[in-house]
Amino acid sequence: MLGAATSAGAATIAVDDAHHVFGTPGETVLERLVAQADEDHRLVVASRLQPGEHLVHASHSDVEIVTAPELALRIDEIAEAFRAAGGHLLGLECASRVASETGGWPALVHQLAVRSRLIDPDALQGAIDAALEGDFAASLLEDAVRTLPPAIALALERTSSLPTLDFAECTRVLGADEATELFAAVDGGAVMHVVELGHRVVPPVLRRHLHARCGDRASEPAAHAEPAEPAQRAGRRRGEPAAEEPLHLGASGRPPTRTADPLDAALARLRAGDVVGALPLLHRVLRNGDAANRLTARLLLLVIREPLTPRETTLDALAVLERECVARGLGALARAARGAIAPIAGLPEGAAHAVVEEFELRRDERGAALVAGIDLLVRMRRGRGTSGAATALAQRLDELGCADLATWARAAAALLAAAGGTTPARDLIVDAETAVIATGVDAAGAFIDAARALTGPPEHAAALLASSRRRAKQAGLPRLPIAPPAAGARAQAGRAPAYADPRHPHLTVGCFGGFRLRTDGADLDLRAVRPQARALLRMLALNSGSPLHRELIADILWGDLGTDSAVHALHVSVSSLRRALPDAGTSGSIVERVGEAYRLGIRDRHDCDLAEFDDRLAEAATSKQRRDAPTTASSLRRALALYVGEVLPEDGPAEWVTGARERYRTRAAEAASSLAHLELHLGEPRAAVAAASRAVEIDPWLDESWRTLVTVHRSSGDVVAARRAADDYRRMRIALGLE
């Protein structure tokens, strides 16, 4: 078969279970395939054993080896796997138990998920607990063990009573030579494992199987004893509340004293809206705090930096944090991490609500409020927050006596209602203003000013938006969780056109498909500008003219230099940009300083394609609420015309851009899918197919894009195209390991 694939000239060849040909004549054919791999011919080899050096060196192109631990599924991926293979979305707490017991081993998770198809959803958790406590995957585990070299399999059996693979303990049991050989196999990826608190941990289901295999059942309890609170795990499986230290949300929002604990001081600043001021305090906790405080600070930093960090990076870090919290017996903090995973992973709202209910079951109302707040914040950042959820959070916080935090929730409810064009927006604005006066949380007024800009007369919108940005900046809030794009459009509609100064060119900025800075329609040559200064320019462009605090910029671009050196490097880059670039007309320099922040000095929001894209989608949302299909479709077409490629592709995997890049990609794909359905509704089947195809082109890994394409083809009567799209959709899911 390998020879046939070679002679057929296939562009991509996947070889599974390649370990079966190691040491046979087939290995020579495999080496020849590896040698032929290049940019035009891809080869994917899956093996349970590490390939030999001669096989790796046979390739003339780059070789990337992915080991078993790197294929482990995260908690959110386990929940999604159950929905895809079993039809039920698994709760995150149960998903955490599956992750802990299986080590995220995809084959074991898939086997559990398939078995859950015929189980009633209410009995699902109990059935999974029973399966995990038994040897549900004996044949699969036995096959995996038999694939290993006999010496490694025997070493794993003899150390199966150890909760972690500690080298000293393994040396005591096996001897130095055998322990070294075992660790080489484990670290080489031949044995599925995870790393918890710096220790290598073999999945408990595999340890129990190995222990049973060697016949020593007498010590089975020790074989799968966890380093973290087994009693708590058992209690959690039965749904019984466990006595825990409840999460705290910090002292009431008064300025912290100089002697305050750094974590308490950071929480106080966050409650006041001073995100920038809280960052150095949280970093100090990471350096000097105790274990629990360090984990809390990590959670807060991950949530704060989530918009600037790739989603997969954040989810991986949260999954590691959750495991560490479980291992240390910090159940409440582990649940908080799961609560953050749910919205960031894009799971249905019920996933986060289930975590809130877990806190309520244990009478930890503060933990429930924390998770509800994180869920609301993340969904607001993605344009999916609701005023109802914010109002419910405000009521929950009022019951806890957290009036300052409740003020933030009320201000968020007002902004979300105004952005969505809902009827009670004005009443919510009044409630929020009253709360600001009563609590003195003036920074929340930034949300209120933005909400008033959306609901008030157009001629006042510009002044209100300026007030919103000023109040946010003064408080230390880098930017609002959601941009009020419609306000920019309202302000533009309500004022006279900006005066065009003939002495200065009109500057426009483009980020879709690559960075472009134009003067009167002609691209500026930026080759003479230093690379870091160009990165600063692109970062400011990503904020569409909104101010970005200097300490946040310095931390992102020059964080490894230390605070003072980073700020100095920022000033140097700003100066070089001002010397190299033309003025921005009446606004002065193209890089403007606003207090302790910097922004791009463009005349109007629509001089940046990102801002115009946001405004077009906002217009579409408003038209949709009015049930005005033609106007909605027109706004979506104009938005998609702006999306000519990914955001700032020249910055590659830089953390500060990947989050925005992924959000705009998802929003563009969703807009194309919505347009396809609208075109069908308007009687334009060809336009619907074109829009659905564009959705798949923008994001080929988004389920909704493929489902829309299949639906549009079927509705258009093209059965062949619908079947072809369905087959392509299935191949995509197979490539992701979902089928």
N, C-alpha and C positions, 0 to 999 in steps of 0.2 A: 504493500500500500504506500509506503514511503517512496519507493521508486516510482510508482505511478504518479504521485503528487509532484515529484521532481520533474518528470518528463512532461507533465501537463502544463508546466510553467505557471502555477498558481501564484497570485500576488500575495496572498496570506495563507499560511499553513499553520494549523494548531495541532500539536501533538500532545495528547493526554496520556498519563501513566507511562511516561518515558522511561521510568526506572526499570520497566520490564525488558527493555532492549539493552540496558547497560551490561556489558560483558558478553554480548551476543554479536553475530554478524550484522544485526540491524543497527548497531551503534555506529558502524562505518557509514551507513547511509545517512544516519542522523548527523554525523560530522559533516558530510558533504552538503546537506541541507543548510547547516549552520554557516558553512563557508560561503554559500551562495546568497545569504541574507544581506540585503543592502537597503537603501532608501526606498527602492521600488518593490522589494520583496521582503515581507515581514514574516518572522517565524516566532511562534509562541509555543514554548515547551513547558509542560507541567509534569513535575516529578515529585515523588515523595522522598527522594534521596537527592543530596547535593550533587550536581553534575561534576564530573572530573575536570581537572584543569585543562586537559587536552581538548575537551569538548568546548570549553569556554574560549580558549585561545584560537579555536578554529575560525571564529568569526572575524571578518574584516571590518565590521561596523561596531557601533557601541552596543554593549551587552548590559542589560539591566536585569538583575536577579532579585526577585521578590520572594522572600521567605515566608514560611507558614504564619508566624506571628503578625506579619504585616497584612495578612489577609483577614485578620480577625474582624468581626463585625462589632460596631459600636452599639450602644443601647438603642438609639433611635433607628438604626438599620435593622436591628433584631425585631423591633416593633413593626416596622414596615414589611419585613420578610414574612411575618405571620399574616399580615393583611394580604400580601400578594399570593402566598402559597396556601394559606389556610382560610382566608376570608374574614379573619377577625383581627382587629387592631389590638395588639397586646398592650396592657398597661405598663408604664415605664418601670414601676417597682418590680413587677413580675419579669419584665425584660432584663432588669438589672440582675435578678437572680439567675436567669438563663445565662447571661453573660458571665457571671461569676462561676457558675458550675461548669460551663462548656468552654470558657476562655474565648467566647466569640467564634468558635470553630464553625465555619459556614456549613459544612456538611451535617454536623449535629443539629444546628439551628434549623436547617431546612427539614431534616427528618422530624423534628418536633413539630414544626409548623404544618407539615403535611398531615401528621397524625391528628392535628387539632381541627381538621375540616368538619368532622362529624360531631364535634363536641359542642354542647350548648354554651354560648358565651358566658353565662353566669357560672358555669362549672369549669371554665377554662383554667383558671389559676390553680384550683385543686388538682385537676388532671395533670397539669404540667409539674406541680410539686411531686405528685406520685411518680411520674415518669422520671424525673431527675433523681429521685431517691432510689430508683431501681436501675437495672442495667439495660436501659432502653435501646442502646446502640451497640450491643455486644458484638454483632457481626462486623460492623464498620470499624469499631475500635480494634478488634482482633486482626482485621485485615491491615490496619495501619501499623500495628505492633509487629506483625510478621514481615512487613516490608523493611523494617529496620535491621541493621546488622545484629546478629544474635548477641554479641557482647553488649551492645547498647540496650537492647530489649531487656537483657538480664539485669543490667545495672539499674534500669528504671524500675524493674520489679523489686529489687532489693532496697531501693530508696523510696518506695511508694508510701511508706509510713511517715515520711517527712512532709510537713505542711508546705515547706519551701525548699528549693534546691540550694541550700547553703553549702559552700565549698568545704568548709571545715567539717560539717556533719557528714557530707558525702565521702570525704576522705576517711573519716572514722569508720564508716560502714563499708566502703569499697576498697580503700587503699588509694594512694596518691595517683598512681598511673591510671587506674580505671576511672577515678573521679575526673582526672584531666581529660580523658577520652570522652566521658559523658558530657562534660561542659562544652567541649568542642562541637559535639553533635547538636547540643541544645542551641548554642549560640550561632551555629551554622544554619539554623532554621529547620533541621530535620525533625524536631520534636515541637509540637504545638505547645506554646506556653505564653504567659503574659508576665509583665514585670510590675510588681506591686511593692511600693516603698523600697525600691532598689533590689528586691529579691525576685528570682525567677520562680514562677509558680506554674506547675503543670495543672491543667484543668482537673478539678476534683473528680469528674466522671471518669477520666482516664486513670487517675490514681487508684480509684476504687476498683476499676477493671483490672489493673495491673496487680493490685493486692490480692484480688480473688484469683487471678491467674497463677500466682505463686503459692496459693493454697493456704495462706496464713490469715484466716478469717477471724481469728481470735482478737486481733488488734485492729479490726476494721474501724471502730470509732476514731482511733488516732489517725488512721489513714486519710480520713477526709475532714479532720478537725480544721476549722478555719482559724486564722490568727485573730479574727474579729468576732466578738460577742456571738457565739453560736446560739445562746438562749434568745437573743434579740431576733436572730434570723428565724428561729422556729416560731417565736411569737408573731413575727411579721407575716409568716406564711399562713398562720391561722387567723390573721386579721385582728389580733389582740394588741391594744395599745401598750407601748413600752415606756417606762419612765426615762425621760430624756431631759437634757438641758434645753429649754426652748430657745429658738433663735431670737436675737434682739435686733432692733432696728436703730439702735443708738439713742443717746439722750435727746431730750427735746431740743429743738433747733436754736440753742443759744451759742454764741461764739465759744469755742473750746478754750480752756485755760492753758497756760504754758506747760503745766505739769500733767495735762491730760494724757491718757494712754493714746498712742498714735492711732490705733484702730478706732477708738471712740471719737478722736478728733477728726479722722477722715469721715466717719459716718455723720458727724455733725455738719461738716462742710457739704457733704452730699445732700443732706436734708435741706440745706440752705440754697442748693443749686450750684455750689462752687465746685464743679467737677475738676477744673484745672488745679485748684488748691488742694484737692483731695489726692491727686495722683502721687506727689512726692511722699505724702504720709503713708499711702498704701505700699509704696516701694520700700519705705523704711520698715514697715511691718514684715514684708517679705524677707528683709535682711536680718531683723533682730527679734521678731515676734516668736511666741511659742507655736507649737504645731497647729492648734486649732485656729489661732488668729492668722497664721500664714495661709491656711487653706481658705479662710473667709476672704482674705485680701485677694487671693488668686481668683476666686469666684467673682468678686466685684470688678476686678480689672478686666476679666474676660468679657463681662457684660458691657462695661464701658467702651472697650476697644472693639466690640463686635462689628460695628459698621466699617471699620478700617482693616479688618482681618478677613482672610478667606474663610468661608463658612466651614469647610472641611477642617481647617486648622483649629478653629474655635471648638467645633464639636469633638475633635480628637482630644483637645486639652480638657474639655468638660468631662469626657468619659474617663480620662485618667484621674481627674480630680474626684469624681464620684467613687471610683474604686478605692482610692486612698482614704476617703472619708469612711467608707464601709470597713476597710481594714483597721482603722483606728477607732472604730466604734462610735463615730460621729454621725449617727443616723439622720438627724435633722438636717445637717449640712449636706449629706448625700442626697436627700430628697430635694433640697434647694437646687443642687446641681442638675438633677433630673428635670426639675421644673424649668430650668433655663434651656436644657436640651430641646424640650418639646417645641417651643416657638421658633428657635433658631433652625431646627431641622425641618421646619415647615409641616410638622405633624398637625392633624386636626385639633381644634380647640379643646376637644374632650380630653386629649392627652394631658394638657396642663391642668385642666379642671380636676382630673383624677388625682394629680399630685396635691392640689389644694385640699381635696377631700381627705387624703392621707394625713395631712397636718391636722385637719379638723378632728379626725378620728382620735388623734392623740392629744387633743385639746391644746394644740399649739397654734393659736390664732395669729401670732406674729409671723410664724413661718408661712402660714397660709397667705397672709397679706404680702409677704415678700415675693412669693412665687407669682401671685396674681399681678403684682406690680411689674415684675420682670416680663411676664407674658404680655402685659399691655404695652410696655415700652418697646419691646421687639416688634410687636405687630404694628405699632405706630410708625416705627422706622420703615416698615415695608408697605405702608399705606393701607393697612388692613385693620387698624384699631377702630373701635366703636365708642361713641359717647356713652352708650349703655354700660359697657364694661368699665369705663372710667368712673361713672357715677356709682356703680356697685362697689368699686374699690374704695371710693371716698367714704361711703357708708361703713364699710368694713373698718377702715382706719379710724373713723370717728368713734366706733365702739371700743377701739383699743386705746383711745385717748391720744392718738397721734394727729393732733389738729394740723400741724404744719405739713405733714405728708398728705393729709386729706385735702389741704389747699391745692397742692400740686395736682392731685387727681381731679379736683373740680375744674382747675384751669385747663387740664388736658381734655376733659369732657366738653368744655366750651369750645376749644379749638377744633376738636374732632367734629362736633355738631356743625360748626361754621363751615369747615372744609367740606362736609358732606351735604350742606344745604338743607339740614333738617329743621323742622319748625321750632323746637324749643331752644334754638341756639341763643337767642337774646336772653331768655330767662336764665340759661346756664351761665352766660357771661355775667349777669347781675349777681348770681349766687357766688361765682368765683371772685368777683371784685369785693364782695362783702367778706369772704373768707380771707382775702389778702389783707384787708384792713384790720380784721380781728386778730390775725396771727402774726402780722408783720413780715410775712414771707414775700418781700417785694419782688424777688426774682421771678415768681410765678406770674407777675404782671406781663412778662414777655409773651407768654401764651395768650393772655387776654387781649393785649394790643393786636396780636396777629389775628385773633378771632374777630375783633371789632373791624379790622381792615377788610375782612371777608364779608362782613354783614352790613357795614355802614355805607355812607355815600361814597361813590368812587373818587371824588375829589379829595377826600381825607385819607385814602388808602396809603398813599406814599408816606405821609407823615407818621401814620400809625405803624407802618412797617419799619421805618427808621427808628421809632421809639422802641419797638420790639427788639430789634437787633442791639440797640444801645443798652437796654436793661439786661438782656442776656449776657452781653460782654462784660458789663460792670459786675455781674454776679459771678462770673467765671464759668458760664455755660457756653461751650464752644459753638453750639448751634442747636436749633430746635430739633426735637425728634422727628418732626415732619416739616417739610418745607411748605409754606402757604403759596403755591404757584398761582392760584387763581387771583390772589391779592395783587400780584404783580401785573396780571392782565387787567384787573379792574383799575389799578392806578394808572396804567398806560392809557386806558380808554377815557379816563376822567381828566386828563391834563393835556395841555398843548404839546405838540411835538418838541422834542429836545432841540435846543438851538445848536446848529451845526457851525462850529467855529472854523472858518476857512483856513486858519493858520495851523490847524492840527488835523491829522487824518482820523477817519472813523475806524476804530479798532473793533474787530470781532474775533471770537474765540471758538474753535471747534475741537471737540474731544472724541466724537464718534469716528471710528476708523483711523485714528491717528491725530496727534496734536497739531493744530494749525492756528497761527496768529496772523491775522490779516489786517492790512491798512488799506481802506477804500477798495476792498476786494482782492488785493494782491498779497500773496504770502510773504511774510517777513523771513529773512534768512537768519536763523538762530545758531548757525554753526560756530560763530565766534563766542557764544555764551558758554560759560563753564557748565559741565554736566550737572553738578549739584544745583546750580542756579536754575537750569532748565527744569530740573525735577521740582523745585520750589514753585516755578511758574505753572507747571502742570497741576500741582497740588491745589494751588489757589484757583485755577480754572475749574477744577473738580467741584469746588464749592460755589460756583456760579455767581461770584461777586459777593458772597456772604463773608463776613470777617472770620478769620481763623486765628486763635490765640497763639502768640509767638512761642510759648512754652510747649504747646502741643506740637507745633511744627518742628521745633528743635528736638523734641523727644523722638519724633518719628524719623527724621532725616539724619540726625547726628547724635542719637541717644547714647552711642558707645563712647562719646567724647567727654561725658560729664556735663552737668548743667551749664556752668559758666562758658566752657569752650563751645558747647553746642549753640548757645545764644549768640556768641561772637561769630561763629560760622554763619549763622542765619543773617546777621547784620552785614557781613561781607557779601553774601550772595545777593541780598536786597540792593546793596550799593552797586554791584556789578550789573544787575538787571536795569537799574535806573539809568546807568551810563550807556548801556547798549541799546535800550529800546526808546522809541519816540514817546512823547507825552500823550496822554489820553484825553486831549482836548481840555474842556473847562474843568474837568475833575483833577487835573494835574498829572502826576506820575502814574504809570500803569500799575505799579505796586504801591498801594496806599497804606499808610499806617493809621489805624483807628485805635487810639489808646494803646493797649498792650496787644493789639491784634493787627493782622495784615489782611488785605483783600485785593482782588483784582479790580483795577480802576476802569471798568467798562461803563459806558453811559447808561445802558439799559439791560435788563435781564435777558431780553431776547437777542442781545449781542453774543450770548453763549448758547450753543445748541442744546446743552443739557437742560438749561432752564426752559428753553422753548419747548423741548420734548415734554418736560413735566407739565407745563401749562396746557399743552394740547391734550394730554391725558386727563387733566383736571376738567377741561372743557367737555371732553367726552363723558366723564362721569356725571357732570351737571346735566348734560343733555339727556343722558340715559335715565336720570331720575324724572325728567320731564316727559319721558317716553317719546322723545323726538329722535327717531331712528335715523333719518337722513343726516341731521346735524351731527349725531354721534359718529356715524360712519365717516363723515367728512373730517372730523377732528382726529379720528384714528388714522385715516390715510395720511394726514399731514404729519402726525407724530412718526409714523413708520417711514415716511420719506426722509426724515432727519436721521434715522438709525441706519447709517451706511457701513457700520462695522462696530466691533467691540470698543469699549471705552479705553482710550490710551493704551493700545496694544504694545507700544514701545517700552512701557514700564514693566512688562512681563509679570512675574509673580510677586511684585512688591506689595507688601501687606496693606499699605495705605490706599491702594487702588483696586485690589481684587474684590473687595466687598462691594464697592460701587459698580464695578464691571459686571458682577454676577447679578446684582439687583436690576440694572438697566437691561441686561440680556433677558432676564425673566419677565420684566415688565413689557419689553418689546414683543416677546413671543406670546405673552398673554393677550396683548393688544391685537396682534395679528390673528389669533384664534377668535377673539371677540368679533373682529371685523369680518372674518369668514362667515360666522353665524348671521351677522347683520346683512351681509351681501345676499345670503340665501333668502333671508326674510324680505329683502327688497327686490327679489326676483332677478338677481344677477349671478347665475351659477358659475360662469367662467371667472368672474372676479372673486367669488368665494373660494374656488379651487386655488387661484393665485395667492390669496391671502393665507389659506391653510398651508400651502406649500412654503410660503415665506416663514410661517411659524416654525415649521420643522427645520428649515434652513437656519434660522436664528438660534434655536436651541433643540438639537436633535435628541437630547436626553430627557426632554420634558414629556411626560405621559400625555398631558392635555393637548399638546401640539399634534401628536400622532392620532389621538382619538378624534380630534377635530377633522384632520385630513381624511380619515376613514369615513366619518359621518358625512362630510361634504361630498365625497365621491359617490357614496350610496344615494344621497339625496338628489344628486345630479343624474343618477341613472347609469353611471359608469361602473358596472359591477367588476370588470377586470381591474380597473385602477384601484377600486376599493380593496379588492383581494390582495393586490400587490402592496398597497400601503399597509394592510394588516400584517402581511408577511414581514415587511421591513420593520414594523413596530415590534413584532415578536422577536426578530433577530436582535433588535436593540435591547430588549429586556433580557435576552439570553446573555448578551455581552456584559450586562450589568450583574449577572448572576441572580436575577429575579425569577427565572424560570428554569 
